[in-house]
């Protein structure tokens, strides 16, 4: 079990959840509809994956209103940000090889 | 890596880049927003301090429309870039400060018929009043170019 791929976070390493995490890592907050339109998934599928990430403690969900319209905002938690950094550094180890001493 | 062996490390990194590029695009819009506000604000102060009376009246209307458009833009924003989020507060406060300074200068110091030297002072005040917006735009453009 020494290959770095075994250390990849299973929660992040799924196509839709990876896209969600990548976008949230680059932003402070992202609105639900922006994620849905960019990742090109249905509301229900996106909600399902967000729920998984929220349960893992990676994503924080905030609901609010803009005027009378309800809006859902998403952000990474500190735990999520650190998990995503670890995940991308493992990906780089796989593609570029281990760091040289 | 048991459930998703089909997602290779290369493909995962490419998806990270693609997803983050969409956020960067939004940041560039934020930079352009700061730039538009900077141009509008500089134009407003130049017109107010150095322009004829009719231009001053139109400048007041134009800056009002620009502020409303800025408010609508911020409310409708669907992604808040991390840097934009942090910059928005400091730039707004600094801009309010420089605007107050320019308004005080306009009310108490600037003569009705400015000579050439007062003209230079007017240009300087217009540039100082809008400087925080230019700073915000440059920081945002640099950040989206670096990443």
gemmi code that builds the backbone of each chain (N, CA, C; Angstrom):
import gemmi

chains = {
    "A": [
        ("UNK", (0.843, -1.222, 0.000), (0.000, 0.000, 0.000), (0.863, 1.252, 0.000)),
        ("UNK", (2.022, 1.240, -0.740), (2.895, 2.408, -0.672), (2.647, 3.366, -1.826)),
        ("UNK", (1.914, 2.929, -2.853), (1.653, 3.824, -3.985), (0.779, 4.986, -3.520)),
        ("UNK", (1.135, 6.229, -3.932), (0.371, 7.391, -3.437), (-1.122, 7.347, -3.766)),
        ("UNK", (-1.513, 6.580, -4.804), (-2.941, 6.557, -5.168), (-3.805, 6.023, -4.019)),
        ("UNK", (-3.206, 5.196, -3.148), (-3.967, 4.650, -2.023), (-4.297, 5.742, -0.999)),
        ("UNK", (-3.550, 6.840, -1.068), (-3.779, 7.921, -0.095), (-4.793, 8.942, -0.604)),
        ("UNK", (-5.281, 8.758, -1.852), (-6.255, 9.719, -2.385), (-7.554, 9.672, -1.584)),
        ("UNK", (-8.055, 10.854, -1.274), (-9.295, 10.961, -0.488), (-10.478, 10.488, -1.342)),
        ("UNK", (-11.098, 9.408, -0.916), (-12.228, 8.808, -1.655), (-13.405, 9.773, -1.790)),
        ("UNK", (-13.557, 10.630, -0.788), (-14.706, 11.560, -0.820), (-14.516, 12.592, -1.937)),
        ("UNK", (-13.289, 13.038, -2.119), (-13.036, 14.052, -3.154), (-12.867, 13.403, -4.529)),
        ("UNK", (-12.300, 12.211, -4.551), (-11.925, 11.586, -5.826), (-13.128, 10.943, -6.533)),
        ("UNK", (-14.080, 11.791, -6.862), (-15.242, 11.378, -7.670), (-15.536, 12.574, -8.573)),
        ("UNK", (-15.849, 12.356, -9.849), (-15.886, 13.479, -10.808), (-16.662, 14.715, -10.345)),
        ("UNK", (-17.891, 14.547, -9.917), (-18.688, 15.744, -9.563), (-18.150, 16.404, -8.291)),
        ("UNK", (-17.826, 15.578, -7.296), (-17.338, 16.157, -6.038), (-15.984, 16.845, -6.237)),
        ("UNK", (-15.183, 16.304, -7.129), (-13.884, 16.931, -7.423), (-14.102, 18.325, -8.017)),
        ("UNK", (-15.052, 18.435, -8.954), (-15.332, 19.747, -9.561), (-15.823, 20.727, -8.504)),
        ("UNK", (-16.699, 20.249, -7.636), (-17.231, 21.130, -6.579), (-16.083, 21.630, -5.700)),
        ("UNK", (-15.253, 20.699, -5.248), (-14.156, 21.060, -4.349), (-13.170, 22.023, -5.033)),
        ("UNK", (-12.872, 21.756, -6.315), (-11.907, 22.607, -7.037), (-12.432, 24.027, -7.145)),
        ("UNK", (-13.715, 24.166, -7.473), (-14.269, 25.513, -7.611), (-14.318, 26.223, -6.267)),
        ("UNK", (-14.729, 25.500, -5.245), (-14.822, 26.135, -3.928), (-13.429, 26.503, -3.398)),
        ("UNK", (-12.417, 25.709, -3.777), (-11.063, 26.000, -3.297), (-10.537, 27.309, -3.882)),
        ("UNK", (-11.021, 27.664, -5.075), (-10.541, 28.892, -5.724), (-11.367, 30.108, -5.304)),
        ("UNK", (-12.479, 29.862, -4.621), (-13.389, 30.971, -4.297), (-13.604, 31.089, -2.796)),
        ("UNK", (-14.169, 32.214, -2.403), (-14.571, 32.387, -1.009), (-15.933, 31.714, -0.823)),
        ("UNK", (-16.879, 32.106, -1.666), (-18.196, 31.459, -1.670), (-18.677, 31.343, -3.120)),
        ("UNK", (-19.470, 30.314, -3.362), (-20.018, 30.102, -4.705), (-21.505, 29.803, -4.553)),
        ("UNK", (-22.288, 30.374, -5.458), (-23.733, 30.137, -5.389), (-24.080, 28.800, -6.040)),
        ("UNK", (-25.065, 28.133, -5.483), (-25.474, 26.802, -5.941), (-25.699, 26.768, -7.458)),
        ("UNK", (-26.403, 27.749, -8.002), (-26.756, 27.712, -9.431), (-25.521, 27.854, -10.319)),
        ("UNK", (-24.529, 28.619, -9.809), (-23.293, 28.773, -10.587), (-22.572, 27.425, -10.685)),
        ("UNK", (-22.530, 26.706, -9.548), (-21.922, 25.364, -9.551), (-22.668, 24.449, -10.515)),
        ("UNK", (-23.994, 24.456, -10.387), (-24.821, 23.583, -11.223), (-24.584, 23.863, -12.715)),
        ("UNK", (-24.576, 25.145, -13.093), (-24.424, 25.504, -14.507), (-23.009, 25.204, -15.024)),
        ("UNK", (-22.015, 25.387, -14.164), (-20.633, 25.172, -14.605), (-20.303, 23.681, -14.689)),
        ("UNK", (-20.770, 22.938, -13.694), (-20.462, 21.494, -13.680), (-21.416, 20.731, -14.609)),
        ("UNK", (-22.529, 21.364, -14.933), (-23.530, 20.775, -15.828), (-24.113, 19.486, -15.263)),
        ("UNK", (-24.726, 19.625, -14.079), (-25.436, 18.507, -13.463), (-26.815, 18.997, -13.023)),
        ("UNK", (-27.674, 18.040, -12.676), (-29.020, 18.424, -12.233), (-28.962, 18.921, -10.784)),
        ("UNK", (-29.996, 19.641, -10.379), (-30.089, 20.137, -8.996), (-29.965, 18.990, -7.998)),
        ("UNK", (-30.699, 17.886, -8.310), (-30.758, 16.793, -7.336), (-29.397, 16.097, -7.196)),
        ("UNK", (-28.705, 15.900, -8.310), (-27.388, 15.239, -8.239), (-26.390, 16.122, -7.491)),
        ("UNK", (-26.451, 17.423, -7.781), (-25.533, 18.343, -7.112), (-25.819, 18.355, -5.607)),
        ("UNK", (-27.105, 18.402, -5.246), (-27.481, 18.402, -3.821), (-26.963, 17.153, -3.132)),
        ("UNK", (-27.073, 16.030, -3.822), (-26.629, 14.750, -3.234), (-25.121, 14.800, -2.927)),
        ("UNK", (-24.341, 15.296, -3.881), (-22.894, 15.344, -3.669), (-22.515, 16.392, -2.618)),
        ("UNK", (-23.246, 17.488, -2.617), (-22.968, 18.522, -1.598), (-23.252, 17.956, -0.207)),
        ("UNK", (-24.316, 17.178, -0.109), (-24.661, 16.571, 1.177), (-23.527, 15.661, 1.655)),
        ("UNK", (-22.954, 14.887, 0.723), (-21.827, 14.000, 1.076), (-20.648, 14.817, 1.596)),
        ("UNK", (-20.350, 15.922, 0.887), (-19.210, 16.755, 1.294), (-19.486, 17.477, 2.613)),
        ("UNK", (-20.736, 17.845, 2.806), (-21.119, 18.529, 4.051), (-20.998, 17.560, 5.229)),
        ("UNK", (-21.431, 16.329, 4.995), (-21.365, 15.302, 6.045), (-19.915, 15.006, 6.434)),
        ("UNK", (-19.023, 15.106, 5.436), (-17.596, 14.855, 5.704), (-16.940, 16.054, 6.393)),
        ("UNK", (-17.673, 17.159, 6.496), (-17.126, 18.358, 7.136), (-16.295, 19.209, 6.197)),
        ("UNK", (-16.403, 18.959, 4.866), (-15.595, 19.691, 3.895), (-16.276, 20.972, 3.388)),
        ("UNK", (-17.591, 20.977, 3.403), (-18.325, 22.094, 2.796), (-19.320, 22.676, 3.806)),
        ("UNK", (-19.432, 23.994, 3.760), (-20.412, 24.689, 4.607), (-21.494, 25.250, 3.691)),
        ("UNK", (-22.752, 25.020, 4.065), (-23.874, 25.487, 3.237), (-24.603, 26.603, 3.980)),
        ("UNK", (-24.811, 27.709, 3.284), (-25.550, 28.823, 3.895), (-26.711, 29.204, 3.003)),
        ("UNK", (-27.872, 29.330, 3.599), (-29.052, 29.712, 2.815), (-29.424, 31.158, 3.152)),
        ("UNK", (-29.847, 31.887, 2.151), (-30.223, 33.276, 2.378), (-31.129, 33.767, 1.272)),
        ("UNK", (-31.348, 35.051, 1.248), (-32.220, 35.653, 0.233), (-31.506, 36.812, -0.444)),
        ("UNK", (-31.744, 36.951, -1.748), (-31.350, 38.170, -2.459), (-32.661, 38.778, -2.893)),
        ("UNK", (-33.082, 39.855, -2.225), (-34.445, 40.360, -2.403), (-35.388, 39.308, -1.844)),
        ("UNK", (-36.310, 38.838, -2.688), (-37.237, 37.803, -2.205), (-36.830, 36.415, -2.678)),
        ("UNK", (-35.736, 36.361, -3.448), (-35.350, 35.072, -4.035), (-34.412, 34.293, -3.109)),
        ("UNK", (-34.741, 33.036, -2.864), (-33.846, 32.235, -2.010), (-32.547, 31.883, -2.741)),
        ("UNK", (-31.462, 31.910, -2.011), (-30.158, 31.577, -2.596), (-29.415, 30.632, -1.649)),
        ("UNK", (-28.657, 29.711, -2.228), (-27.828, 28.820, -1.418), (-26.368, 29.084, -1.755)),
        ("UNK", (-25.596, 29.385, -0.734), (-24.176, 29.680, -0.910), (-23.343, 28.555, -0.314)),
        ("UNK", (-22.246, 28.228, -0.989), (-21.394, 27.145, -0.509), (-19.968, 27.644, -0.327)),
        ("UNK", (-19.311, 27.106, 0.678), (-17.913, 27.480, 0.916), (-17.186, 26.282, 1.489)),
        ("UNK", (-15.877, 26.243, 1.309), (-15.089, 25.172, 1.913), (-14.846, 25.499, 3.381)),
        ("UNK", (-14.847, 24.477, 4.214), (-14.433, 24.665, 5.609), (-12.899, 24.588, 5.627)),
        ("UNK", (-12.288, 24.908, 6.759), (-10.823, 24.795, 6.870), (-10.392, 23.354, 6.630)),
        ("UNK", (-11.195, 22.430, 7.179), (-10.904, 21.002, 7.012), (-10.965, 20.622, 5.521)),
        ("UNK", (-11.974, 21.160, 4.819), (-12.136, 20.876, 3.396), (-10.990, 21.446, 2.576)),
        ("UNK", (-10.563, 22.652, 2.933), (-9.468, 23.297, 2.201), (-8.176, 22.494, 2.371)),
        ("UNK", (-7.945, 22.056, 3.607), (-6.720, 21.289, 3.850), (-6.797, 19.913, 3.168)),
        ("UNK", (-7.982, 19.282, 3.182), (-8.151, 17.983, 2.512), (-7.923, 18.131, 1.004)),
        ("UNK", (-8.394, 19.246, 0.433), (-8.230, 19.447, -1.010), (-6.757, 19.685, -1.366)),
        ("UNK", (-6.059, 20.424, -0.487), (-4.618, 20.660, -0.740), (-3.845, 19.335, -0.703)),
        ("UNK", (-4.176, 18.499, 0.307), (-3.518, 17.187, 0.400), (-3.816, 16.361, -0.848)),
        ("UNK", (-5.082, 16.409, -1.266), (-5.514, 15.622, -2.427), (-4.747, 16.026, -3.685)),
        ("UNK", (-4.647, 17.349, -3.939), (-3.949, 17.793, -5.161), (-2.442, 17.507, -5.074)),
        ("UNK", (-1.885, 17.573, -3.868), (-0.445, 17.283, -3.792), (-0.194, 15.789, -4.053)),
        ("UNK", (-1.118, 14.929, -3.656), (-0.967, 13.490, -3.965), (-1.100, 13.267, -5.476)),
        ("UNK", (-2.054, 13.981, -6.103), (-2.209, 13.861, -7.566), (-0.906, 14.239, -8.263)),
        ("UNK", (-0.272, 15.308, -7.772), (0.987, 15.756, -8.400), (2.107, 14.751, -8.176)),
        ("UNK", (2.086, 14.139, -6.994), (3.083, 13.085, -6.729), (2.929, 11.950, -7.727)),
        ("UNK", (1.659, 11.618, -8.033), (1.401, 10.517, -8.970), (1.869, 10.888, -10.376)),
        ("UNK", (1.546, 12.127, -10.785), (1.861, 12.499, -12.171), (3.336, 12.895, -12.356)),
        ("UNK", (3.910, 13.494, -11.317), (5.293, 13.985, -11.481), (6.331, 13.097, -10.780)),
        ("UNK", (5.853, 12.154, -9.987), (6.774, 11.318, -9.226), (7.034, 11.950, -7.874)),
        ("UNK", (7.621, 11.197, -6.936), (7.852, 11.748, -5.586), (8.871, 12.891, -5.611)),
        ("UNK", (8.732, 13.834, -4.657), (9.686, 14.946, -4.625), (11.116, 14.440, -4.379)),
        ("UNK", (12.079, 15.026, -5.134), (13.475, 14.584, -4.984), (14.101, 15.193, -3.732)),
        ("UNK", (14.948, 14.406, -3.048), (15.568, 14.949, -1.820), (16.598, 16.026, -2.145)),
    ],
    "B": [
        ("UNK", (-8.548, 4.600, -3.927), (-8.932, 4.718, -5.341), (-9.615, 3.446, -5.817)),
        ("UNK", (-10.659, 3.081, -5.160), (-11.335, 1.837, -5.506), (-12.558, 2.071, -6.377)),
        ("UNK", (-13.388, 3.056, -5.998), (-14.646, 3.269, -6.720), (-14.455, 4.006, -8.035)),
        ("UNK", (-13.359, 4.777, -8.134), (-13.266, 5.686, -9.277), (-11.945, 5.547, -9.990)),
        ("UNK", (-11.573, 4.299, -10.271), (-10.313, 4.065, -10.962), (-10.310, 4.697, -12.351)),
        ("UNK", (-11.515, 4.972, -12.898), (-11.610, 5.549, -14.229), (-11.141, 6.999, -14.250)),
        ("UNK", (-11.111, 7.639, -13.103), (-10.648, 9.023, -13.040), (-9.146, 8.997, -12.753)),
        ("UNK", (-8.344, 9.175, -13.809), (-6.893, 9.111, -13.624), (-6.397, 10.385, -12.946)),
        ("UNK", (-5.166, 10.334, -12.444), (-4.591, 11.505, -11.773), (-4.488, 12.680, -12.741)),
        ("UNK", (-4.106, 12.374, -13.990), (-4.001, 13.442, -15.000), (-5.358, 14.074, -15.266)),
        ("UNK", (-6.368, 13.217, -15.427), (-7.719, 13.715, -15.702), (-8.227, 14.534, -14.508)),
        ("UNK", (-7.905, 14.085, -13.313), (-8.349, 14.808, -12.112), (-7.697, 16.196, -12.065)),
        ("UNK", (-6.407, 16.268, -12.363), (-5.725, 17.571, -12.355), (-6.271, 18.492, -13.441)),
        ("UNK", (-6.586, 17.888, -14.597), (-7.170, 18.707, -15.681), (-8.517, 19.258, -15.256)),
        ("UNK", (-9.303, 18.449, -14.561), (-10.624, 18.900, -14.110), (-10.488, 20.007, -13.051)),
        ("UNK", (-9.479, 19.884, -12.189), (-9.222, 20.931, -11.188), (-8.947, 22.254, -11.914)),
        ("UNK", (-8.093, 22.207, -12.947), (-7.760, 23.426, -13.707), (-9.001, 23.998, -14.387)),
        ("UNK", (-9.777, 23.112, -15.010), (-10.968, 23.563, -15.744), (-11.973, 24.232, -14.790)),
        ("UNK", (-12.208, 23.586, -13.653), (-13.182, 24.117, -12.694), (-12.701, 25.446, -12.116)),
        ("UNK", (-11.392, 25.516, -11.848), (-10.880, 26.750, -11.239), (-10.814, 27.886, -12.252)),
        ("UNK", (-10.702, 27.547, -13.535), (-10.685, 28.573, -14.574), (-12.029, 29.316, -14.604)),
        ("UNK", (-13.113, 28.590, -14.334), (-14.422, 29.250, -14.344), (-14.518, 30.278, -13.211)),
        ("UNK", (-13.861, 29.984, -12.087), (-13.839, 30.954, -10.985), (-12.938, 32.139, -11.360)),
        ("UNK", (-11.832, 31.841, -12.027), (-10.916, 32.921, -12.445), (-11.598, 33.879, -13.421)),
        ("UNK", (-12.434, 33.302, -14.310), (-13.166, 34.151, -15.265), (-14.015, 35.157, -14.499)),
        ("UNK", (-14.652, 34.663, -13.455), (-15.497, 35.532, -12.640), (-14.645, 36.606, -11.957)),
        ("UNK", (-13.419, 36.238, -11.552), (-12.532, 37.220, -10.916), (-12.150, 38.314, -11.882)),
        ("UNK", (-11.966, 37.930, -13.149), (-11.612, 38.943, -14.152), (-12.762, 39.935, -14.320)),
        ("UNK", (-13.999, 39.424, -14.177), (-15.149, 40.343, -14.230), (-15.075, 41.323, -13.057)),
        ("UNK", (-14.651, 40.821, -11.894), (-14.490, 41.674, -10.711), (-13.451, 42.750, -10.967)),
        ("UNK", (-12.351, 42.375, -11.633), (-11.291, 43.335, -11.945), (-11.823, 44.397, -12.905)),
        ("UNK", (-12.597, 43.945, -13.902), (-13.150, 44.913, -14.869), (-14.147, 45.845, -14.190)),
        ("UNK", (-14.858, 45.309, -13.188), (-15.803, 46.127, -12.429), (-15.058, 47.253, -11.690)),
        ("UNK", (-13.952, 46.906, -11.027), (-13.148, 47.920, -10.341), (-12.638, 48.959, -11.338)),
        ("UNK", (-12.205, 48.479, -12.506), (-11.660, 49.370, -13.522), (-12.729, 50.345, -14.027)),
        ("UNK", (-13.943, 49.824, -14.260), (-15.044, 50.679, -14.729), (-15.381, 51.721, -13.665)),
        ("UNK", (-15.392, 51.295, -12.400), (-15.686, 52.235, -11.314), (-14.579, 53.292, -11.222)),
        ("UNK", (-13.342, 52.878, -11.458), (-12.222, 53.824, -11.403), (-12.372, 54.878, -12.509)),
        ("UNK", (-12.671, 54.413, -13.721), (-12.837, 55.355, -14.832), (-13.991, 56.316, -14.547)),
        ("UNK", (-15.114, 55.751, -14.063), (-16.287, 56.576, -13.767), (-15.999, 57.601, -12.689)),
        ("UNK", (-15.322, 57.140, -11.631), (-15.032, 58.039, -10.513), (-14.055, 59.148, -10.930)),
        ("UNK", (-13.015, 58.776, -11.685), (-12.049, 59.793, -12.138), (-12.751, 60.816, -13.036)),
        ("UNK", (-13.573, 60.296, -13.953), (-14.313, 61.193, -14.852), (-15.221, 62.129, -14.068)),
        ("UNK", (-15.872, 61.580, -13.045), (-16.790, 62.388, -12.246), (-16.051, 63.539, -11.555)),
        ("UNK", (-14.912, 63.208, -10.910), (-14.191, 64.259, -10.180), (-13.567, 65.285, -11.123)),
        ("UNK", (-13.102, 64.837, -12.279), (-12.549, 65.792, -13.247), (-13.646, 66.741, -13.724)),
        ("UNK", (-14.819, 66.180, -14.014), (-15.937, 67.009, -14.478), (-16.411, 67.946, -13.378)),
        ("UNK", (-16.483, 67.425, -12.142), (-16.969, 68.242, -11.029), (-16.008, 69.385, -10.702)),
        ("UNK", (-14.722, 69.078, -10.726), (-13.750, 70.093, -10.319), (-13.379, 71.045, -11.448)),
        ("UNK", (-13.369, 70.538, -12.693), (-12.829, 71.361, -13.781), (-13.815, 71.622, -14.921)),
        ("UNK", (-14.927, 70.904, -14.935), (-15.847, 71.030, -16.069), (-16.816, 72.197, -15.932)),
        ("UNK", (-17.491, 72.569, -17.049), (-18.523, 73.611, -16.973), (-19.764, 73.107, -16.220)),
        ("UNK", (-20.655, 74.059, -15.871), (-21.805, 73.746, -15.001), (-22.686, 72.613, -15.536)),
        ("UNK", (-22.975, 72.633, -16.845), (-23.854, 71.582, -17.416), (-23.222, 70.203, -17.278)),
        ("UNK", (-21.915, 70.139, -17.536), (-21.210, 68.849, -17.437), (-21.262, 68.337, -15.996)),
        ("UNK", (-21.133, 69.270, -15.030), (-21.182, 68.882, -13.610), (-22.504, 68.203, -13.279)),
        ("UNK", (-23.603, 68.772, -13.823), (-24.926, 68.180, -13.547), (-25.018, 66.765, -14.120)),
        ("UNK", (-24.563, 66.596, -15.361), (-24.597, 65.269, -15.986), (-23.679, 64.288, -15.260)),
        ("UNK", (-22.528, 64.811, -14.788), (-21.573, 63.950, -14.080), (-22.213, 63.377, -12.818)),
        ("UNK", (-22.991, 64.226, -12.119), (-23.692, 63.767, -10.914), (-24.637, 62.625, -11.241)),
        ("UNK", (-25.378, 62.776, -12.340), (-26.314, 61.716, -12.751), (-25.558, 60.447, -13.144)),
        ("UNK", (-24.465, 60.644, -13.893), (-23.700, 59.491, -14.381), (-23.094, 58.696, -13.229)),
        ("UNK", (-22.539, 59.412, -12.235), (-21.918, 58.686, -11.119), (-23.007, 57.978, -10.297)),
        ("UNK", (-24.183, 58.605, -10.196), (-25.315, 57.959, -9.500), (-25.681, 56.651, -10.193)),
        ("UNK", (-25.764, 56.707, -11.533), (-26.114, 55.502, -12.303), (-25.034, 54.434, -12.142)),
        ("UNK", (-23.769, 54.872, -12.108), (-22.659, 53.924, -11.976), (-22.690, 53.228, -10.608)),
        ("UNK", (-23.008, 54.003, -9.578), (-23.079, 53.424, -8.223), (-24.220, 52.403, -8.156)),
        ("UNK", (-25.373, 52.741, -8.757), (-26.505, 51.809, -8.772), (-26.112, 50.537, -9.538)),
        ("UNK", (-25.457, 50.719, -10.700), (-25.024, 49.558, -11.498), (-24.042, 48.702, -10.702)),
        ("UNK", (-23.152, 49.358, -9.963), (-22.192, 48.635, -9.119), (-22.893, 47.818, -8.056)),
        ("UNK", (-23.905, 48.433, -7.430), (-24.689, 47.727, -6.396), (-25.381, 46.498, -6.979)),
        ("UNK", (-25.999, 46.680, -8.151), (-26.700, 45.562, -8.814), (-25.702, 44.458, -9.153)),
        ("UNK", (-24.529, 44.866, -9.641), (-23.503, 43.879, -10.006), (-23.104, 43.040, -8.782)),
        ("UNK", (-22.889, 43.725, -7.657), (-22.438, 43.014, -6.453), (-23.520, 42.044, -5.966)),
        ("UNK", (-24.788, 42.516, -5.978), (-25.887, 41.665, -5.505), (-26.062, 40.444, -6.415)),
        ("UNK", (-25.860, 40.642, -7.725), (-26.089, 39.549, -8.680), (-24.900, 38.609, -8.822)),
        ("UNK", (-23.796, 38.959, -8.193), (-22.589, 38.140, -8.296), (-22.853, 36.739, -7.739)),
        ("UNK", (-22.412, 35.706, -8.477), (-22.683, 34.339, -8.033), (-21.437, 33.635, -7.487)),
        ("UNK", (-20.285, 34.244, -7.733), (-19.040, 33.686, -7.199), (-18.255, 34.812, -6.569)),
        ("UNK", (-17.781, 34.593, -5.367), (-16.915, 35.590, -4.742), (-15.520, 34.995, -4.633)),
        ("UNK", (-14.633, 35.512, -5.462), (-13.243, 35.104, -5.427), (-12.668, 35.436, -4.054)),
        ("UNK", (-11.705, 34.640, -3.588), (-11.152, 34.860, -2.239), (-10.504, 36.238, -2.125)),
        ("UNK", (-9.712, 36.612, -3.162), (-9.021, 37.899, -3.110), (-10.034, 39.046, -3.233)),
        ("UNK", (-10.998, 38.884, -4.140), (-12.011, 39.928, -4.331), (-12.773, 40.162, -3.028)),
        ("UNK", (-13.081, 39.067, -2.346), (-13.816, 39.135, -1.090), (-13.042, 39.949, -0.051)),
        ("UNK", (-11.715, 39.670, 0.013), (-10.890, 40.394, 0.993), (-10.674, 41.839, 0.562)),
        ("UNK", (-10.467, 42.043, -0.749), (-10.184, 43.389, -1.256), (-11.403, 44.303, -1.183)),
        ("UNK", (-12.586, 43.723, -1.386), (-13.803, 44.531, -1.500), (-13.961, 45.456, -0.291)),
        ("UNK", (-13.718, 44.922, 0.910), (-13.903, 45.739, 2.116), (-12.856, 46.848, 2.201)),
        ("UNK", (-11.580, 46.472, 2.028), (-10.525, 47.488, 2.186), (-10.621, 48.552, 1.090)),
        ("UNK", (-10.904, 48.124, -0.136), (-11.004, 49.092, -1.233), (-12.200, 50.024, -1.011)),
        ("UNK", (-13.334, 49.463, -0.578), (-14.525, 50.290, -0.353), (-14.273, 51.334, 0.731)),
        ("UNK", (-13.653, 50.903, 1.843), (-13.381, 51.850, 2.935), (-12.387, 52.930, 2.494)),
        ("UNK", (-11.340, 52.505, 1.800), (-10.335, 53.478, 1.339), (-10.971, 54.451, 0.348)),
        ("UNK", (-11.817, 53.924, -0.533), (-12.470, 54.773, -1.533), (-13.410, 55.784, -0.857)),
        ("UNK", (-14.125, 55.320, 0.173), (-14.998, 56.257, 0.901), (-14.169, 57.371, 1.534)),
        ("UNK", (-13.017, 56.994, 2.086), (-12.120, 57.980, 2.707), (-11.633, 59.003, 1.697)),
        ("UNK", (-11.136, 58.540, 0.555), (-10.594, 59.476, -0.441), (-11.717, 60.324, -1.059)),
        ("UNK", (-12.924, 59.741, -1.127), (-14.063, 60.508, -1.662), (-14.428, 61.648, -0.713)),
        ("UNK", (-14.385, 61.371, 0.583), (-14.678, 62.422, 1.577), (-13.630, 63.534, 1.467)),
        ("UNK", (-12.362, 63.132, 1.328), (-11.281, 64.126, 1.194), (-11.542, 65.005, -0.046)),
        ("UNK", (-11.880, 64.353, -1.174), (-12.127, 65.108, -2.411), (-13.349, 66.020, -2.255)),
        ("UNK", (-14.380, 65.539, -1.563), (-15.592, 66.349, -1.373), (-15.288, 67.567, -0.508)),
        ("UNK", (-14.489, 67.368, 0.549), (-14.113, 68.475, 1.435), (-13.289, 69.503, 0.647)),
        ("UNK", (-12.352, 68.991, -0.165), (-11.538, 69.878, -0.998), (-12.438, 70.686, -1.929)),
        ("UNK", (-13.385, 70.017, -2.544), (-14.294, 70.675, -3.500), (-15.147, 71.751, -2.816)),
        ("UNK", (-15.588, 71.437, -1.587), (-16.484, 72.381, -0.891), (-15.744, 73.588, -0.325)),
        ("UNK", (-14.548, 73.379, 0.228), (-13.892, 74.446, 0.988), (-12.651, 75.056, 0.341)),
        ("UNK", (-12.002, 74.337, -0.555), (-10.734, 74.853, -1.073), (-10.779, 75.238, -2.550)),
        ("UNK", (-11.469, 74.427, -3.321), (-11.408, 74.616, -4.769), (-12.169, 75.879, -5.193)),
        ("UNK", (-11.492, 76.812, -5.946), (-12.184, 78.045, -6.356), (-13.180, 77.786, -7.498)),
        ("UNK", (-14.137, 78.710, -7.641), (-15.151, 78.558, -8.699), (-14.525, 78.624, -10.095)),
        ("UNK", (-13.571, 79.565, -10.261), (-12.876, 79.662, -11.554), (-11.402, 79.331, -11.354)),
        ("UNK", (-11.072, 78.063, -11.436), (-9.691, 77.670, -11.128), (-8.698, 78.099, -12.205)),
        ("UNK", (-7.526, 78.585, -11.758), (-6.433, 78.906, -12.682), (-5.689, 77.615, -13.019)),
        ("UNK", (-4.575, 77.757, -13.784), (-3.844, 76.545, -14.202), (-3.337, 75.705, -13.030)),
        ("UNK", (-2.866, 76.388, -11.974), (-2.326, 75.649, -10.823), (-3.427, 74.886, -10.095)),
        ("UNK", (-4.581, 75.550, -9.973), (-5.732, 74.877, -9.342), (-6.228, 73.737, -10.226)),
        ("UNK", (-6.019, 73.905, -11.536), (-6.390, 72.830, -12.470), (-5.571, 71.575, -12.207)),
        ("UNK", (-4.259, 71.792, -11.996), (-3.370, 70.658, -11.694), (-3.793, 70.013, -10.369)),
        ("UNK", (-4.104, 70.896, -9.383), (-4.543, 70.373, -8.077), (-5.824, 69.552, -8.244)),
        ("UNK", (-6.728, 70.035, -9.106), (-7.994, 69.321, -9.359), (-7.754, 67.937, -9.952)),
        ("UNK", (-6.818, 67.879, -10.907), (-6.487, 66.577, -11.530), (-5.919, 65.630, -10.476)),
        ("UNK", (-5.014, 66.187, -9.630), (-4.415, 65.358, -8.570), (-5.481, 64.827, -7.617)),
        ("UNK", (-6.408, 65.695, -7.223), (-7.477, 65.274, -6.304), (-8.339, 64.192, -6.958)),
        ("UNK", (-8.642, 64.376, -8.254), (-9.459, 63.370, -8.976), (-8.740, 62.019, -8.992)),
        ("UNK", (-7.420, 62.061, -9.216), (-6.655, 60.805, -9.271), (-6.569, 60.153, -7.892)),
        ("UNK", (-6.367, 60.986, -6.860), (-6.259, 60.443, -5.498), (-7.609, 59.847, -5.068)),
        ("UNK", (-8.697, 60.564, -5.393), (-10.029, 60.097, -4.979), (-10.343, 58.713, -5.550)),
        ("UNK", (-9.869, 58.436, -6.751), (-10.197, 57.168, -7.415), (-9.111, 56.108, -7.248)),
        ("UNK", (-7.985, 56.481, -6.657), (-6.839, 55.564, -6.589), (-7.161, 54.197, -5.971)),
        ("UNK", (-7.959, 54.126, -4.893), (-8.230, 52.788, -4.317), (-8.881, 51.830, -5.323)),
        ("UNK", (-9.712, 52.372, -6.225), (-10.377, 51.515, -7.219), (-9.370, 50.976, -8.230)),
        ("UNK", (-8.410, 51.832, -8.610), (-7.374, 51.390, -9.545), (-6.500, 50.323, -8.881)),
        ("UNK", (-6.209, 50.546, -7.599), (-5.420, 49.558, -6.844), (-6.143, 48.202, -6.845)),
        ("UNK", (-7.457, 48.241, -6.565), (-8.265, 47.007, -6.553), (-8.220, 46.311, -7.908)),
        ("UNK", (-8.369, 47.097, -8.988), (-8.378, 46.516, -10.339), (-7.029, 45.875, -10.661)),
        ("UNK", (-5.941, 46.599, -10.345), (-4.598, 46.075, -10.656), (-4.335, 44.788, -9.873)),
        ("UNK", (-4.688, 44.789, -8.565), (-4.482, 43.584, -7.746), (-5.249, 42.395, -8.310)),
        ("UNK", (-6.496, 42.658, -8.749), (-7.326, 41.569, -9.273), (-6.776, 41.046, -10.600)),
        ("UNK", (-6.383, 41.971, -11.491), (-5.842, 41.544, -12.792), (-4.553, 40.748, -12.591)),
        ("UNK", (-3.700, 41.221, -11.679), (-2.446, 40.519, -11.405), (-2.730, 39.126, -10.880)),
        ("UNK", (-3.679, 39.049, -9.957), (-3.984, 37.772, -9.327), (-4.526, 36.769, -10.341)),
        ("UNK", (-5.405, 37.217, -11.242), (-5.964, 36.283, -12.226), (-4.912, 35.914, -13.267)),
        ("UNK", (-3.931, 36.802, -13.476), (-2.857, 36.482, -14.412), (-1.855, 35.517, -13.819)),
        ("UNK", (-1.621, 35.632, -12.506), (-0.635, 34.785, -11.833), (-1.094, 33.346, -11.706)),
        ("UNK", (-2.399, 33.176, -11.401), (-2.870, 31.832, -11.067), (-2.983, 30.925, -12.275)),
    ],
}
model = gemmi.Model(1)
for chain_id, residues in chains.items():
    chain = gemmi.Chain(chain_id)
    for i, (resn, *xyz) in enumerate(residues, 1):
        res = gemmi.Residue()
        res.name, res.seqid = resn, gemmi.SeqId(i, " ")
        for name, pos in zip(("N", "CA", "C"), xyz):
            atom = gemmi.Atom()
            atom.name, atom.element = name, gemmi.Element(name[0])
            atom.pos, atom.b_iso = gemmi.Position(*pos), 0.0
            res.add_atom(atom)
        chain.add_residue(res)
    model.add_chain(chain)
structure = gemmi.Structure()
structure.add_model(model)
structure.setup_entities()
